[in-house]
């Protein structure tokens, strides 16, 4: 070891208190090491350091922790990594969200870390001494908080689930330093979600949503005690900030099996508290070719949509690939979307205001696509109809998402999906080849949500027929979706959004017009004619405007 770095290997797995490079205290806890050090040097300030023990099992930790180790090893108080990052490390997953707790001065530490990383820090709650460091490019956040309670034991006891109530000295790299007071490791091994005490979820009802989300994210089961606690906490969700509920809903829809997660929300009484309009769909029946009531169909659409996503995303597991090859419907979907997989992935990764990505918006679209059916159900003999359910659903979706504090952009995109989810099927049922004009009109109505709507239509069809259904209709829908993707990704300037050959000023001069809505109408007609291949020059555009001017 160097003069500045004393050899501490003899103290592996324990805490030491350092005065300069001299070990003045050793203990199983930082408090014990500090107590020993102060016995010999009562007025001095010490550095507290956990000595890593290589004999433990290595953990899957963020590389950021290695970068921060030199700073964290100079602190005069213990720094612990807690919560989901510890849980994920034990599961072999590297977490991008790191939570740290300290006895005091958490905000000060957050700003020290931010300076070391060259990124900004923010005060989240000055009263509770909580700060955040964000690394946007790495999609990583680091939260620093003062202990909840007098010490680490109190802090961990105040958490929600046993698997989230473990701590690790922030400089440790193995399980030798793990602090597990509530048998979280055992619950990880048994793949179960357990509460710490009967009031764990009542103390913060949004934890009930988190418990369901984690169960499906990890493939775990809720224990009977946890199920009871979830049901008990549910009615208190309306008292929680809508932003926190929204964030949990978004994370839940990002799990590998969102349809099962939403089903559990319904079965446990949580969905009725946050989205009662969806629960209203449970008893709504519908006619053939549907084979399920509306809510069950909605979950099936969400399920098929995740399977469609699995054939597009590069990280699909071997299980997903085997499932795809075994299902002829998904195999045909893969053939038509594979040429555009990279572009669709990029579209799904793009986030709108509020941090919701394109794939999650698509899942929200699936969740709400038939929400208008409760209000539009009519009976014609034995036939059940839902005329206008798309528009009714879009009108309902806006207020529901606004109530959950989604951004205006997110709301607009999901509303487009709900309003337009039948359009690809209508195009498939129309006779003849899909025209350039039809493509233009489709994307004029659906905008940037057009491709997501096309993918949603595939899942809707597969859910309706419990598979491909009639071969002719399925093949026609596949052809439409393929054409829409082709035009959007490869012919965008030709048919989706052609650059205008003339501007409004040119039209006003050529037609002796004053500014007004007529200019906009003529420009839209010109752009549509360009997309249809009927207008190719500015002269032709002006001639068309002359002939169409009222």
Protein Blocks (a to p, Z undefined) as FASTA:
>chain_A
ZZklccfklmgoiacddehjacfbdcfbfklmmmmmmmmmmmbccdddddddfkbccddd
dfklmmmmmmmmmccbdcddehjllmmmmnopacfbdcdddfbhklmmmmmmmmmnopac
ddfblmnopaddddfknopacdddddedjblmlmmmmmmbfklmcccdfkbcbfklpccf
kommmmmmnopacdfbfklmmmommlmmmmmmmmmmnopacdfklmmmmmmmmmmmmmpc
fklmmmmmmmmmmpmblmlmmmmmmmnommmmmmmmlmmmmmpccddfbfbdfklmmmmm
mmmmmmmmmmmpmklcfklmmmmmmpmklmmmmmmmmmmmmmmmmmmmpccehhiafklm
mmmmmmmmmmmmmmmgccehjaccdehklmmmmmmmmmmmmmnopafklmmmmmmmmmmm
mmmmmmmmpgcjddfklmmmmmmmnmmmlmmmmmmmmmmmmmmnopnbjmklmmmmmmmm
mmmmmmmmmmmmmmmmgcdfbdfklmmmmnopaedfklmmmmmmmmmmmmnopacbfklm
mmmmmmmpZZ
